[in-house]
Amino acid sequence: MQRDNLRDLIERWVRRTGSTKGRLAKLIGVHRTRLYPWMEGQSQPETEHLEALAEVLGERLSVVAAAIDESRRQREAVGA
């Protein structure tokens, strides 16, 4: 069974709320272009943004951290 990556969590939030990734970025205090490297496993958010992301997504911090790890794992698996 494949675990959710950060893209999965964010896209589920977008569908559930009818909002946008840009709005999510604003709610957590970053520019929307900061989300994409996180979603692709290229980088990870600082602690303050990780905590804000978990709160806005309505997920436990451990779930979001695991999703970030999964994004990074998937990126490494394809050799990017």
C-alpha positions as CSV (number, residue, x, y, z in Angstrom):
1,M,0.0,0.0,0.0
2,Q,1.4,3.3,-1.0
3,R,1.5,6.1,1.6
4,D,0.2,9.6,0.9
5,N,2.8,12.1,-0.2
6,L,2.6,15.8,0.4
7,R,1.0,16.4,-3.0
8,D,-1.8,13.9,-2.1
9,L,-2.5,15.7,1.2
10,I,-2.5,19.2,-0.4
11,E,-4.6,18.1,-3.4
12,R,-7.1,16.5,-1.0
13,W,-7.3,19.7,1.0
14,V,-7.9,21.7,-2.3
15,R,-10.7,19.4,-3.3
16,R,-12.3,19.4,0.2
17,T,-12.2,23.1,0.7
18,G,-12.6,24.3,-2.9
19,S,-9.7,26.6,-2.3
20,T,-6.3,26.9,-4.1
21,K,-2.7,26.0,-3.4
22,G,-2.0,29.8,-3.5
23,R,-4.5,30.3,-0.7
24,L,-2.9,27.4,1.3
25,A,0.5,29.0,0.9
26,K,-0.9,32.4,2.1
27,L,-2.5,30.7,5.1
28,I,0.8,29.2,6.2
29,G,2.8,32.3,5.5
30,V,4.8,31.4,2.3
31,H,4.7,32.3,-1.3
32,R,2.9,29.7,-3.4
33,T,6.1,28.8,-5.3
34,R,7.5,27.5,-2.0
35,L,4.9,24.7,-2.0
36,Y,6.1,23.0,-5.2
37,P,9.6,22.0,-4.0
38,W,8.0,20.6,-0.9
39,M,5.4,18.6,-2.8
40,E,8.1,17.2,-5.2
41,G,10.4,16.2,-2.3
42,Q,13.1,18.7,-3.4
43,S,13.1,20.5,-0.1
44,Q,11.1,20.5,3.2
45,P,9.5,23.3,5.1
46,E,11.0,24.9,8.2
47,T,9.5,23.8,11.5
48,E,7.2,26.8,11.8
49,H,5.8,26.2,8.3
50,L,5.5,22.5,8.9
51,E,3.4,23.1,12.0
52,A,1.2,25.7,10.1
53,L,0.8,23.3,7.2
54,A,-0.4,20.5,9.5
55,E,-2.9,22.9,11.2
56,V,-4.3,24.2,8.0
57,L,-4.5,20.8,6.4
58,G,-6.2,19.5,9.5
59,E,-3.7,16.7,9.9
60,R,-1.4,15.6,12.7
61,L,2.1,16.8,12.4
62,S,3.4,13.3,12.2
63,V,1.1,12.6,9.2
64,V,2.4,15.7,7.3
65,A,6.0,14.8,8.2
66,A,5.5,11.3,6.9
67,A,4.0,12.6,3.7
68,I,7.0,14.9,3.2
69,D,9.3,11.9,3.8
70,E,7.2,9.9,1.2
71,S,7.6,12.7,-1.3
72,R,11.3,12.7,-0.9
73,R,11.4,8.9,-1.1
74,Q,9.4,8.9,-4.3
75,R,11.7,11.5,-5.8
76,E,14.8,9.5,-5.0
77,A,13.2,6.3,-6.4
78,V,12.9,7.8,-9.8
79,G,16.4,9.1,-9.7
80,A,15.5,12.8,-10.0
